[in-house]
Amino acid sequence: MHMNFSKTERIKRLPPYLFVELDRKKSEIQAKGVDVIDLGIGDPDLPTPDFVVDAMAKAIRNPKNHRYPSSQGSLAFRKAAVGFCRRRFGLDLDPETQVCACIGSKEAIGHFPIAFVESEDVVLVPSPGYPVYHIGTLFCGGISYFLPLLEENEFLPDISSIPGDVAEKAKIIWLNYPNNPTAACATSEFFRQVVDFAREYNIIVCHDAAYSEMCFDGYNAPSFLETPGAMDVGIEFHSMSKTYNMTGWRMGFAVGNPELVGALKQVKSNLDSGQFEAVEDASIVALESDQSFVKEMQAIYQGRRDVLVKGLRSLGLDAAMPRATFYVWIKVPEGFTSSSFSTLLLEKAGIVCTPGNGFGEPGEGFVRMALTVSEDRMQEVVERLSGIL
Ligand SMILES: *Cc1c(COP(=O)(O)O)cnc(C)c1O
């Protein structure tokens, strides 16, 4: 018997997975025995620090952790998140009402709109950008209005260019600084402009701060919530993933306006039962540590960045020196598209990078390379490139 299971519009409307073709080509080239260097994925190559793994090993034996966790996170975890935000950003947060744990920040980013986005509501989504902002909108039946991140605006959305009627219909604006994929950083002036805009049009500001701790040259990325008035309009998503090499552990937290955090808790308590509490216990140890591990990681990425960016520039490529994130956003040379350039690098040099248009059409003309291989391998990347360019 043939059943007729028809998928919803929201699933049918999902954008095609643009990396499928690149993945296929990568496997094909690897099968030929080529030593492929993969700079395509935003996933730290180094392990979680031992002190966190040790805390986890202990926590896993604690029977308290064998029962259902709280979906908003244990009070101890929420207090550790508050302490981290106080020491790092000077924020004054109430652990009862202004923090919610999440199963990796992606989970909360995807679920938060359920609380606020009705069918046909507009959500302001940066492009190029992390795909989940648009997907979360789609899943609620909302409409993404894309804000192009352009080089001439230093990859910040031009808030003044948003038409008034679009702003009137908008429920949420998504921001992500330090930015994936462009590696741009926000100025406090820009954040102030966003607060004014959000207040004028009654819009929720969702700030994705996944890369706040991945900074170089003494730069410390601000929290959006440090901006005067931001606590009235904002919620910020933090992640253990990139900061502590914990992508596999699935742990993050959201902080900010109590009404917004409360709404996220309401959604989550009806959908999931929280993260394994042993993971929360280990994360507390990471958040409360002296952050020397973070400094070590920053030094490692900075070394790799210097090798790559200097090498790319010596070959005549246009690559900005990122002050944060483990990405380098590179303009493709004359005569290439994002796709043709990344194909060339893969086929002729065995190097995987991500075509910029995979993050949204305004990313066309760029490729993204992740700083996820050692300095020696990065030197090899530069040598291979000099052989083909
Ligand atoms: C990696 C990343 C995240 C973090 O995702 P987790 O679910 O916390 O692992 C969030 N936003 C952006 C832009 C990212 O690149």
PDBQT file of the ligand as one rigid body, heavy atoms in Angstrom, charges set to zero:
ROOT
HETATM    1  C1  LIG A 401      29.392  27.438  15.974  1.00  0.00    +0.000 C 
HETATM    2  C2  LIG A 401      28.335  28.476  16.012  1.00  0.00    +0.000 A 
HETATM    3  C3  LIG A 401      27.369  28.455  17.009  1.00  0.00    +0.000 A 
HETATM    4  C4  LIG A 401      27.472  27.475  18.158  1.00  0.00    +0.000 C 
HETATM    5  O1  LIG A 401      26.695  26.424  18.048  1.00  0.00    +0.000 OA
HETATM    6  P1  LIG A 401      26.564  25.413  19.252  1.00  0.00    +0.000 P 
HETATM    7  O2  LIG A 401      25.210  24.871  19.025  1.00  0.00    +0.000 OA
HETATM    8  O3  LIG A 401      26.677  26.160  20.545  1.00  0.00    +0.000 OA
HETATM    9  O4  LIG A 401      27.645  24.396  19.093  1.00  0.00    +0.000 OA
HETATM   10  C5  LIG A 401      26.399  29.446  17.034  1.00  0.00    +0.000 A 
HETATM   11  N1  LIG A 401      26.422  30.441  16.132  1.00  0.00    +0.000 NA
HETATM   12  C6  LIG A 401      27.358  30.514  15.186  1.00  0.00    +0.000 A 
HETATM   13  C7  LIG A 401      27.358  31.657  14.262  1.00  0.00    +0.000 C 
HETATM   14  C8  LIG A 401      28.326  29.517  15.081  1.00  0.00    +0.000 A 
HETATM   15  O5  LIG A 401      29.236  29.593  14.115  1.00  0.00    +0.000 OA
ENDROOT
TORSDOF 0
